[in-house]
Amino acid sequence: MFDGIKGVLIDLDGTILKGNQMIPYADEVIAYIRSLGKKIAFVSNRGNLSRRMCYERLEQFGIAATEKEIILSSTVTAQFLREHYPLCQVWTLGDEGLREELRHHQVQLAKIPEEADFLVITLHETMTYRDLDFAFRAVYHGARMIATNIDKMFPNENGNAIDVAGMVGAIEATTARKVELVLGKPSCFMVEAALRYLQVPPSQCLVIGDSTESDIRMGRMYGMKTVLVLTGNTKKSHLDTLRVKEHPDYVIDSIYDMIRLGEGECGERDVTGDCFTCRAVSLRK
Amino acid sequence: MFDGIKGVLIDLDGTILKGNQMIPYADEVIAYIRSLGKKIAFVSNRGNLSRRMCYERLEQFGIAATEKEIILSSTVTAQFLREHYPLCQVWTLGDEGLREELRHHQVQLAKIPEEADFLVITLHETMTYRDLDFAFRAVYHGARMIATNIDKMFPNENGNAIDVAGMVGAIEATTARKVELVLGKPSCFMVEAALRYLQVPPSQCLVIGDSTESDIRMGRMYGMKTVLVLTGNTKKSHLDTLRVKEHPDYVIDSIYDMIRLGEGECGERDVTGDCFTCRAVSLRK
């Protein structure tokens, strides 16, 4: 399973965390992967947290990580703006974590919406009408739109909650302008940030995630090995309807099964009727 | 005017061409700029032509150019896909020029829409319902969407004609998916392609174009000198309502006035009531 693998890209929400809880034994799996000498990058579409906040969130669950290992869509957005638009001024529609990350990367925040060159949109769980109106004003006065990601909904304690696509929709509908760049997975911007950190070629990487659209597609697009966990976005019942480009190499119930996979207790050739790991292998045929 | 300038980025449609005609004396202006020893890049949001087609179009008007000097949004899209998604398969909604450019850059074209990783959308003046339906099928089966540009309309012999945003709207409305990347001006992708060719820092560049949104914003975002011509998108009457981030350094009636500007017959300080050149200078105050 880990043969030839030097770098492991691990998703956060739905894969090792679920809301304010850790997926059972995720800390042990991270420690196990490290014990094999593999490099790890935590690659998440979270745009409303800064790396520092995310580091603290992982620490609180006893998951050992460094800030550099954490690649969030907020991180990648900030890096992108800093590198490609060094003179830009940015307004945000999103939680404080995004602004913290932009400031950390020396991206200039506009003083008033009217002066912004870009509106960066991410999840904004504390949003008010005023925030939305400020964002509207930025775009109405010419700001171009960037989104950290474009997820429609995410699971919380009430079922599904409106996500970034909702904020984007509000501004697009009222300004007749459109988002011109989405940074989150499965984009090349996230992959390249992870590979730059890992310093490992894609063919020696493994992706573990709960989303076929972002994690599995991202991995497959670069020839990485892919593992789908069923603790998040994707349910067993979805597996039959997956598009070919979203078929993972392995499907496991939970990240905990990585230890089983790693120890070769359930390998690629060990096909039985009710073994999802093996069923996944055949999906790729 | 040209003091300290080593590279000149020149827009095509509305600036040196208008439909199937050349803006009068544009060929002379290009020759004049070359005679000053400046490097030239032709930077156009045209995504439905290949470089080769564009080269022939310029040649037909006696405008001397090389293919390498021509930076189209089709060129930049093809380069982007080749560099960042080397394994991808692409379906297109657009005229043949786009496909020619993708093939030229060894981007793999999908055999059927269902297999595409990306749908690339550009202007498609020969579009039929069947083309639109193929594009829909690509996205319905999971292709991500990229647009060469996102212009809403362009002027032709009948007034304004529907542009790329219309094709994008048709697919977005029916698939609930969204374009995640727009390559055309004023994006960093176009600027960086031009600067890579010119090998000149932005502060030593001048942009000449007819669109405040794409040409002037692009130039200003990188600290380039900017010249707006009134032979295309922007009319005299628009000048009073320009956003600050779209104010050019100079406004001239036609690219032909570049010679006048270059020879210093009408300089930055030469303010008179009805001189648009000078009026523009004061816009930047």
Boltz contact constraints between the chains, C-beta under 6 A:
constraints:
  - contact:
      token1: [A, 84]
      token2: [B, 188]
      max_distance: 6.0
  - contact:
      token1: [A, 142]
      token2: [B, 243]
      max_distance: 6.0
  - contact:
      token1: [A, 142]
      token2: [B, 245]
      max_distance: 6.0
  - contact:
      token1: [A, 150]
      token2: [B, 178]
      max_distance: 6.0
  - contact:
      token1: [A, 178]
      token2: [B, 150]
      max_distance: 6.0
  - contact:
      token1: [A, 180]
      token2: [B, 182]
      max_distance: 6.0
  - contact:
      token1: [A, 181]
      token2: [B, 181]
      max_distance: 6.0
  - contact:
      token1: [A, 182]
      token2: [B, 180]
      max_distance: 6.0
  - contact:
      token1: [A, 188]
      token2: [B, 84]
      max_distance: 6.0
  - contact:
      token1: [A, 243]
      token2: [B, 142]
      max_distance: 6.0
  - contact:
      token1: [A, 245]
      token2: [B, 142]
      max_distance: 6.0
